[in-house]
Amino acid sequence: MPILPPGSEFLLLICAISSVVTWWSVNISRSLEFAKFFAWFGVSAMISLLIWILGSN
């Protein structure tokens, strides 16, 4: 039995990319609005993954 549902790698990829973009926008470009957007985007991806995992059992 797999631990994660098939296709959940996409949400993990979104979370990883959004975390890197959030770090870059805070530390390199100093754009807080851009950082807030991608931070919420990553959080929503993780919440979606959590609901998906808990709902599949």
Long-range contacts (C-beta under 8 A, 24 or more apart in sequence): 4-53, 5-52, 5-53, 5-56, 8-49, 8-52, 8-53, 11-45, 11-46, 11-48, 11-49, 11-52, 12-49, 14-41, 14-42, 14-45, 15-42, 15-45, 15-46, 15-49, 18-42, 18-45
